[in-house]
Amino acid sequence: MFTVTNIIILVVTSIIVGTMNGIVGMATLALYPAMLYVGISPITANVTITVGLLFSDTSAVLS
C-alpha cells in the first residue's frame, strides 16, 4: 500500500501543512486530500488529523 512515492508525498505535504497550520491554522485543507490520494481511508485520515491537531491546539493554549 505505501510506496516510496506515497511516503514522499505525505512527508512533503506534512511539512507544508505544519507551516500552514502555524501561520493560518488550516492544516486539514491540504492534508486530508493528500491522505485520501495515497489510499488512507477517510475515517483513518480524519482521526489522524484530529489527533495531530489536538496536540497542536493544546500546546498553543498552554503557551
N, CA, C and O atoms as a MOPAC input file, in Angstrom:
PM7 MOZYME 1SCF
protein

 N      0.82500 1    -1.19100 1     0.00000 1
 C      0.00000 1     0.00000 1     0.00000 1
 C      0.86800 1     1.25400 1     0.00000 1
 O      0.61700 1     2.16800 1    -0.78500 1
 N      1.87700 1     1.32000 1     0.85400 1
 C      2.71900 1     2.50700 1     0.91800 1
 C      3.96800 1     2.30900 1     0.08400 1
 O      4.82700 1     1.49100 1     0.41400 1
 N      4.05900 1     3.05100 1    -0.98000 1
 C      5.24700 1     3.02300 1    -1.82300 1
 C      6.13500 1     4.20100 1    -1.42400 1
 O      5.74200 1     5.04800 1    -0.62300 1
 N      7.31700 1     4.23800 1    -1.98700 1
 C      8.23100 1     5.34800 1    -1.70200 1
 C      7.61400 1     6.67100 1    -2.14800 1
 O      7.75800 1     7.68900 1    -1.47100 1
 N      6.93600 1     6.65300 1    -3.27400 1
 C      6.28800 1     7.86900 1    -3.76900 1
 C      5.21600 1     8.35400 1    -2.79800 1
 O      5.12500 1     9.55200 1    -2.53200 1
 N      4.40900 1     7.44700 1    -2.27000 1
 C      3.36900 1     7.82800 1    -1.31900 1
 C      3.96500 1     8.40500 1    -0.04100 1
 O      3.44200 1     9.37400 1     0.50800 1
 N      5.04300 1     7.81900 1     0.42800 1
 C      5.68400 1     8.32200 1     1.64400 1
 C      6.26100 1     9.70900 1     1.40800 1
 O      6.15700 1    10.58100 1     2.27000 1
 N      6.87000 1     9.91900 1     0.24200 1
 C      7.40800 1    11.24400 1    -0.08200 1
 C      6.29100 1    12.27800 1    -0.15400 1
 O      6.44300 1    13.39500 1     0.33900 1
 N      5.17300 1    11.90800 1    -0.76600 1
 C      4.02100 1    12.82000 1    -0.85600 1
 C      3.54000 1    13.19500 1     0.54200 1
 O      3.26900 1    14.36700 1     0.80700 1
 N      3.43000 1    12.22000 1     1.43500 1
 C      2.95400 1    12.50300 1     2.78700 1
 C      3.94600 1    13.35000 1     3.57800 1
 O      3.53100 1    14.23800 1     4.32200 1
 N      5.24000 1    13.09700 1     3.43500 1
 C      6.24100 1    13.87100 1     4.16900 1
 C      6.25600 1    15.32500 1     3.69100 1
 O      6.25200 1    16.24900 1     4.50500 1
 N      6.27300 1    15.52200 1     2.38000 1
 C      6.28300 1    16.88500 1     1.84200 1
 C      5.00500 1    17.61800 1     2.22200 1
 O      5.04900 1    18.78500 1     2.61400 1
 N      3.87800 1    16.94800 1     2.11000 1
 C      2.60400 1    17.57000 1     2.47800 1
 C      2.57300 1    17.90300 1     3.95900 1
 O      2.05200 1    18.94900 1     4.34400 1
 N      3.12100 1    17.03400 1     4.79500 1
 C      3.13500 1    17.28400 1     6.23600 1
 C      3.97500 1    18.50500 1     6.58300 1
 O      3.60200 1    19.28300 1     7.46000 1
 N      5.10100 1    18.68000 1     5.90600 1
 C      5.93400 1    19.85700 1     6.15300 1
 C      5.18600 1    21.13200 1     5.75100 1
 O      5.18900 1    22.12200 1     6.48300 1
 N      4.55700 1    21.09400 1     4.60000 1
 C      3.79000 1    22.25600 1     4.14000 1
 C      2.62600 1    22.54000 1     5.08500 1
 O      2.36300 1    23.69200 1     5.42800 1
 N      1.93200 1    21.48800 1     5.50200 1
 C      0.76900 1    21.64200 1     6.37400 1
 C      1.18700 1    22.15500 1     7.74600 1
 O      0.47900 1    22.97300 1     8.33400 1
 N      2.31200 1    21.69700 1     8.26400 1
 C      2.78400 1    22.19200 1     9.55100 1
 C      3.05300 1    23.67900 1     9.50800 1
 O      2.70700 1    24.40600 1    10.43900 1
 N      3.66200 1    24.12900 1     8.44100 1
 C      3.91000 1    25.55700 1     8.26800 1
 C      2.60000 1    26.31600 1     8.10500 1
 O      2.40300 1    27.37600 1     8.69900 1
 N      1.71900 1    25.76600 1     7.30100 1
 C      0.43600 1    26.41000 1     7.05400 1
 C     -0.39300 1    26.48900 1     8.33800 1
 O     -1.06300 1    27.49300 1     8.57800 1
 N     -0.35300 1    25.45400 1     9.15200 1
 C     -1.11500 1    25.44900 1    10.39800 1
 C     -0.56700 1    26.48500 1    11.37000 1
 O     -1.32800 1    27.10700 1    12.11100 1
 N      0.74000 1    26.67200 1    11.37200 1
 C      1.32300 1    27.67400 1    12.24700 1
 C      0.97500 1    29.09400 1    11.83200 1
 O      0.89200 1    29.98700 1    12.67500 1
 N      0.77300 1    29.30700 1    10.55200 1
 C      0.50400 1    30.65800 1    10.05900 1
 C     -0.99100 1    30.96900 1    10.05000 1
 O     -1.41600 1    31.98400 1    10.60000 1
 N     -1.77700 1    30.11500 1     9.43800 1
 C     -3.20600 1    30.41300 1     9.29200 1
 C     -4.13000 1    29.38500 1     9.93400 1
 O     -5.33800 1    29.61400 1     9.99700 1
 N     -3.60500 1    28.26500 1    10.41100 1
 C     -4.42800 1    27.28200 1    11.11300 1
 C     -5.37100 1    26.47300 1    10.23900 1
 O     -6.45500 1    26.09600 1    10.68600 1
 N     -4.97700 1    26.19900 1     9.00000 1
 C     -5.85300 1    25.45100 1     8.10100 1
 C     -5.17500 1    24.18000 1     7.60000 1
 O     -5.09000 1    23.95500 1     6.39200 1
 N     -4.69900 1    23.36200 1     8.50600 1
 C     -3.92700 1    22.18900 1     8.12700 1
 C     -4.76700 1    21.14500 1     7.39600 1
 O     -4.28200 1    20.50000 1     6.46700 1
 N     -5.98700 1    20.97900 1     7.79800 1
 C     -6.83100 1    19.93700 1     7.23300 1
 C     -7.10600 1    20.17100 1     5.75000 1
 O     -7.32000 1    19.21800 1     5.00100 1
 N     -7.10100 1    21.41700 1     5.33100 1
 C     -7.40400 1    21.76400 1     3.94800 1
 C     -6.45400 1    21.09100 1     2.96500 1
 O     -6.87900 1    20.70900 1     1.87400 1
 N     -5.19200 1    20.93700 1     3.31800 1
 C     -4.21900 1    20.32100 1     2.41500 1
 C     -3.91700 1    18.86800 1     2.76000 1
 O     -3.66100 1    18.05800 1     1.86900 1
 N     -3.94500 1    18.53500 1     4.04500 1
 C     -3.52100 1    17.19300 1     4.44900 1
 C     -4.56900 1    16.11800 1     4.15600 1
 O     -4.21400 1    15.01200 1     3.74700 1
 N     -5.82900 1    16.41800 1     4.35500 1
 C     -6.88200 1    15.41700 1     4.15700 1
 C     -6.92100 1    14.88300 1     2.71700 1
 O     -6.95000 1    13.66600 1     2.53400 1
 N     -6.92200 1    15.74100 1     1.69600 1
 C     -6.90100 1    15.20800 1     0.32400 1
 C     -5.63500 1    14.41400 1     0.00400 1
 O     -5.68900 1    13.44300 1    -0.75100 1
 N     -4.49700 1    14.82000 1     0.57400 1
 C     -3.25800 1    14.07900 1     0.33000 1
 C     -3.32900 1    12.68700 1     0.93200 1
 O     -2.85600 1    11.72300 1     0.33000 1
 N     -3.91500 1    12.57800 1     2.11500 1
 C     -4.04800 1    11.26600 1     2.75000 1
 C     -5.01300 1    10.37500 1     1.96800 1
 O     -4.78300 1     9.17300 1     1.83800 1
 N     -6.07500 1    10.95400 1     1.45800 1
 C     -7.00500 1    10.16900 1     0.64300 1
 C     -6.35200 1     9.74100 1    -0.66800 1
 O     -6.60500 1     8.63900 1    -1.15500 1
 N     -5.51800 1    10.59900 1    -1.23700 1
 C     -4.84600 1    10.30100 1    -2.50300 1
 C     -3.93400 1     9.08400 1    -2.39000 1
 O     -3.84300 1     8.29100 1    -3.32600 1
 N     -3.26000 1     8.93100 1    -1.25600 1
 C     -2.33800 1     7.80300 1    -1.10900 1
 C     -3.04300 1     6.53400 1    -0.64200 1
 O     -2.39900 1     5.49700 1    -0.48300 1
 N     -4.35600 1     6.59900 1    -0.41900 1
 C     -5.10700 1     5.38600 1    -0.13800 1
 C     -5.50000 1     5.15700 1     1.30500 1
 O     -5.95800 1     4.06700 1     1.64800 1
 N     -5.33800 1     6.14200 1     2.15300 1
 C     -5.76300 1     6.01000 1     3.55000 1
 C     -7.27600 1     6.21800 1     3.58300 1
 O     -7.80000 1     7.10500 1     2.91000 1
 N     -7.97000 1     5.40200 1     4.36300 1
 C     -9.42800 1     5.50900 1     4.42000 1
 C     -9.83500 1     6.85400 1     5.02300 1
 O     -9.09900 1     7.42300 1     5.82800 1
 N    -11.00300 1     7.35900 1     4.63500 1
 C    -11.43700 1     8.67500 1     5.13500 1
 C    -11.53600 1     8.76400 1     6.65700 1
 O    -11.17600 1     9.78900 1     7.23500 1
 N    -12.01100 1     7.72400 1     7.30400 1
 C    -12.14000 1     7.76300 1     8.76100 1
 C    -10.76800 1     7.79000 1     9.42000 1
 O    -10.54900 1     8.54700 1    10.36600 1
 N     -9.84500 1     6.97300 1     8.93000 1
 C     -8.48900 1     6.95800 1     9.47800 1
 C     -7.80400 1     8.30100 1     9.25700 1
 O     -7.12100 1     8.80000 1    10.15100 1
 N     -7.97800 1     8.89000 1     8.08300 1
 C     -7.39000 1    10.19600 1     7.80600 1
 C     -7.96000 1    11.26000 1     8.73600 1
 O     -7.21900 1    12.09600 1     9.25400 1
 N     -9.25000 1    11.23400 1     8.94600 1
 C     -9.90400 1    12.21000 1     9.81500 1
 C     -9.41500 1    12.07900 1    11.25400 1
 O     -9.10800 1    13.08100 1    11.90000 1
 N     -9.34100 1    10.86300 1    11.75200 1
 C     -8.89400 1    10.64000 1    13.13000 1
 C     -7.42900 1    11.04500 1    13.28500 1
 O     -7.06200 1    11.65000 1    14.29200 1
 N     -6.59300 1    10.72200 1    12.30700 1
 C     -5.18100 1    11.07300 1    12.36700 1
 C     -4.99300 1    12.58000 1    12.42400 1
 O     -4.19300 1    13.07100 1    13.22100 1
 N     -5.70400 1    13.31000 1    11.60600 1
 C     -5.60100 1    14.76600 1    11.60500 1
 C     -6.13100 1    15.34400 1    12.90600 1
 O     -5.54400 1    16.27800 1    13.45200 1
 N     -7.23300 1    14.80200 1    13.40900 1
 C     -7.80900 1    15.30000 1    14.65100 1
 C     -6.84900 1    15.11900 1    15.81700 1
 O     -6.68600 1    16.03200 1    16.62600 1
 N     -6.22000 1    13.97200 1    15.91600 1
 C     -5.26400 1    13.71800 1    16.99700 1
 C     -4.05100 1    14.64100 1    16.86300 1
 O     -3.57400 1    15.18300 1    17.86000 1
 N     -3.55800 1    14.82000 1    15.65600 1
 C     -2.43500 1    15.72400 1    15.44100 1
 C     -2.76500 1    17.16000 1    15.81300 1
 O     -1.95200 1    17.84400 1    16.43400 1
 N     -3.94600 1    17.61700 1    15.44000 1
 C     -4.34700 1    18.98000 1    15.76700 1
 C     -4.64700 1    19.14600 1    17.25100 1
 O     -4.51600 1    20.24600 1    17.78700 1
 N     -5.04200 1    18.08300 1    17.91200 1
 C     -5.28800 1    18.14500 1    19.35200 1
 C     -4.01800 1    18.55000 1    20.09000 1
 O     -4.05500 1    19.41100 1    20.96900 1
 N     -2.89800 1    17.93400 1    19.73500 1
 C     -1.62600 1    18.28400 1    20.37300 1
 C     -1.19600 1    19.69200 1    19.99300 1
 O     -0.67300 1    20.42400 1    20.83300 1
 N     -1.40500 1    20.07700 1    18.75900 1
 C     -1.04400 1    21.42500 1    18.31300 1
 C     -1.86400 1    22.47000 1    19.04700 1
 O     -1.31800 1    23.46900 1    19.51600 1
 N     -3.15300 1    22.25400 1    19.15100 1
 C     -4.01900 1    23.20400 1    19.81200 1
 C     -3.74700 1    23.27700 1    21.31800 1
 O     -3.79900 1    24.35500 1    21.91000 1
 N     -3.46000 1    22.14200 1    21.92400 1
 C     -3.14800 1    22.10600 1    23.35500 1
 C     -1.87500 1    22.90100 1    23.65700 1
 O     -1.82500 1    23.65900 1    24.62500 1
 N     -0.86800 1    22.72500 1    22.83800 1
 C      0.37000 1    23.47500 1    23.06200 1
 C      0.16100 1    24.96400 1    22.83300 1
 O      0.79200 1    25.78100 1    23.50400 1
 N     -0.70900 1    25.33600 1    21.90200 1
 C     -0.99800 1    26.75400 1    21.67600 1
 C     -1.71600 1    27.35600 1    22.86100 1
 O     -1.44400 1    28.49600 1    23.23700 1
 N     -2.63100 1    26.60900 1    23.45600 1
 C     -3.36600 1    27.11800 1    24.62800 1
 C     -2.43200 1    27.25700 1    25.82700 1
 O     -2.52600 1    28.22800 1    26.57800 1
 N     -1.54000 1    26.30200 1    26.00800 1
 C     -0.62900 1    26.33600 1    27.15100 1
 C      0.42800 1    27.42500 1    27.02400 1
 O      0.95700 1    27.90000 1    28.02800 1
 N      0.73100 1    27.81400 1    25.81400 1
 C      1.73900 1    28.86000 1    25.66600 1
 C      1.07300 1    30.21700 1    25.75400 1
 O      1.74700 1    31.24300 1    25.65400 1

